[in-house]
Amino acid sequence: MSKDIYSKDEENVLKVGLWVAFAIILMTGLFISVRKNVRHVEDGRYYQLDARFNRTDGLLVGDLVRLAGMNIGKVVNAKLDDNFKAILTLEIKDSIVLPDDSSASIVSSGLMGSKYIEIEPGGSEDVLAPGDEFAYTQDAMVIEELLDRIVGIGKANRQALLEKCNAKK
């Protein structure tokens, strides 16, 4: 007569634990496999372009470069020139050919969202070559400055309205 080492409850707990461990291992393997495939899709050939801005508030190295809402690259370097303007180096997918009159703008993905560079293609038949610089750029809009302008316009309009009312009296 053999005596069981484990009770039924302990056996069930052990079985569930083994199944959970198996599921975790399986999910980890699947995650790693998918990650390798995504990295493989992202790998490819890129070329670099420069964009010169007066201010890049909130934009960081590693942020996205987009065209028509699609990711086409990222910011890979930032430095200052001799006139204290920011020069951003953008890495663009090789398959994207941009006209030489294209523009680069720093925009945000919402009122308080992250910043990225939006490329607006031009109409020229000449194209930007690797290492070229965008001729047209638009700096980041600082929300605080925009709000200050709106408040200033409101105050000026209110003052003008008060003066107009006082003149009629």
C-alpha positions as CSV (number, residue, x, y, z in Angstrom):
1,M,0.0,0.0,0.0
2,S,1.6,3.2,-1.1
3,K,0.9,6.4,0.7
4,D,0.4,9.6,-1.3
5,I,2.9,12.4,-0.4
6,Y,0.5,15.1,-1.4
7,S,-3.2,15.6,-0.6
8,K,-5.7,16.3,-3.4
9,D,-5.7,20.0,-2.7
10,E,-1.9,20.2,-2.8
11,E,-1.9,18.3,-6.1
12,N,-4.4,20.7,-7.6
13,V,-2.4,23.7,-6.5
14,L,0.7,22.1,-8.0
15,K,-1.0,21.5,-11.3
16,V,-2.4,25.0,-11.5
17,G,1.1,26.4,-10.6
18,L,2.7,24.4,-13.3
19,W,0.1,25.5,-15.9
20,V,0.6,29.1,-14.9
21,A,4.4,28.8,-15.2
22,F,4.0,27.1,-18.6
23,A,1.7,29.9,-19.7
24,I,4.2,32.6,-18.5
25,I,7.0,30.9,-20.4
26,L,4.9,30.6,-23.5
27,M,3.8,34.3,-23.4
28,T,7.4,35.4,-22.8
29,G,8.6,33.4,-25.8
30,L,5.8,34.9,-27.9
31,F,6.6,38.4,-26.8
32,I,10.3,38.0,-27.6
33,S,9.4,36.6,-31.0
34,V,7.0,39.4,-31.8
35,R,9.6,42.0,-30.6
36,K,12.2,40.5,-32.9
37,N,9.8,40.7,-35.9
38,V,8.9,44.3,-35.1
39,R,12.6,45.2,-34.8
40,H,13.2,43.5,-38.1
41,V,10.5,45.5,-39.8
42,E,11.8,48.7,-38.3
43,D,15.3,47.9,-39.4
44,G,16.1,49.2,-42.9
45,R,18.0,51.9,-44.6
46,Y,17.8,55.5,-43.6
47,Y,19.4,58.8,-44.7
48,Q,19.9,61.9,-42.7
49,L,18.7,65.4,-43.2
50,D,19.3,68.5,-41.0
51,A,16.7,71.0,-39.9
52,R,17.6,74.4,-38.3
53,F,15.2,75.9,-35.7
54,N,15.2,79.0,-33.5
55,R,13.6,77.0,-30.7
56,T,12.7,73.4,-30.2
57,D,10.9,73.5,-26.9
58,G,9.9,70.0,-25.7
59,L,11.3,68.1,-28.7
60,L,13.9,65.5,-27.8
61,V,16.4,63.2,-29.5
62,G,14.4,60.0,-30.3
63,D,11.1,61.8,-31.1
64,L,9.3,60.9,-34.3
65,V,9.4,62.5,-37.7
66,R,6.0,62.2,-39.5
67,L,4.7,62.8,-43.0
68,A,0.9,62.8,-43.5
69,G,0.5,61.3,-40.0
70,M,2.7,58.3,-40.8
71,N,6.0,57.7,-39.0
72,I,8.9,58.1,-41.4
73,G,11.9,58.5,-39.1
74,K,13.1,60.1,-35.9
75,V,15.4,62.8,-34.5
76,V,18.8,61.3,-34.0
77,N,20.9,64.3,-32.9
78,A,20.6,67.9,-31.7
79,K,23.3,70.6,-31.5
80,L,23.7,74.4,-31.5
81,D,25.2,76.3,-34.4
82,D,27.5,79.4,-34.0
83,N,24.4,81.6,-33.9
84,F,22.7,79.6,-31.1
85,K,20.1,78.0,-33.4
86,A,19.2,74.4,-32.9
87,I,20.3,72.0,-35.7
88,L,18.4,68.7,-35.5
89,T,19.5,65.7,-37.5
90,L,16.6,63.6,-38.8
91,E,16.8,60.1,-39.9
92,I,14.4,59.4,-42.7
93,K,13.4,56.1,-44.3
94,D,15.3,55.5,-47.5
95,S,12.0,54.8,-49.4
96,I,10.8,58.4,-48.7
97,V,12.0,60.9,-51.3
98,L,11.3,64.5,-50.3
99,P,11.3,67.5,-52.7
100,D,13.9,70.1,-51.9
101,D,11.3,72.7,-51.1
102,S,9.7,70.6,-48.3
103,S,9.3,72.1,-44.9
104,A,9.8,70.7,-41.3
105,S,7.6,72.0,-38.5
106,I,7.7,71.1,-34.8
107,V,4.1,70.3,-33.7
108,S,2.5,68.6,-30.7
109,S,0.0,65.8,-30.7
110,G,-2.6,67.7,-28.7
111,L,-2.7,70.6,-26.3
112,M,-0.3,69.0,-23.8
113,G,0.9,66.1,-26.0
114,S,4.4,65.1,-27.0
115,K,6.2,66.9,-29.8
116,Y,7.3,65.6,-33.1
117,I,8.4,66.9,-36.5
118,E,5.8,67.1,-39.3
119,I,7.2,67.2,-42.8
120,E,5.2,69.0,-45.5
121,P,6.4,67.9,-48.9
122,G,6.9,70.7,-51.5
123,G,6.2,70.6,-55.2
124,S,9.7,70.8,-56.6
125,E,11.1,68.1,-58.9
126,D,14.5,68.3,-57.3
127,V,14.9,66.2,-54.1
128,L,16.8,66.5,-50.8
129,A,19.9,64.4,-50.9
130,P,21.4,62.7,-47.8
131,G,23.1,65.4,-45.6
132,D,21.0,68.3,-47.1
133,E,19.2,70.8,-44.9
134,F,15.5,71.8,-45.0
135,A,15.2,75.3,-46.4
136,Y,11.9,76.0,-44.6
137,T,11.3,75.2,-40.9
138,Q,8.7,76.3,-38.4
139,D,9.6,76.5,-34.7
140,A,7.7,75.0,-31.8
141,M,4.7,77.0,-30.6
142,V,5.0,77.6,-26.9
143,I,1.5,77.3,-25.4
144,E,2.2,79.9,-22.6
145,E,3.2,82.5,-25.2
146,L,0.1,81.8,-27.2
147,L,-2.1,82.1,-24.1
148,D,-0.4,85.4,-23.2
149,R,-1.1,86.8,-26.6
150,I,-4.8,85.8,-26.4
151,V,-5.1,87.3,-22.9
152,G,-3.4,90.5,-24.2
153,I,-5.8,90.8,-27.1
154,G,-8.7,90.3,-24.8
155,K,-7.5,93.0,-22.4
156,A,-6.9,95.4,-25.2
157,N,-10.4,94.8,-26.6
158,R,-11.9,95.2,-23.2
159,Q,-10.0,98.5,-22.6
160,A,-11.1,99.8,-26.0
161,L,-14.7,98.9,-25.3
162,L,-14.6,100.6,-21.9
163,E,-13.1,103.8,-23.5
164,K,-15.8,103.7,-26.1
165,C,-18.6,103.4,-23.4
166,N,-17.0,106.2,-21.4
167,A,-16.8,108.5,-24.4
168,K,-20.6,108.1,-25.1
169,K,-21.4,109.3,-21.5
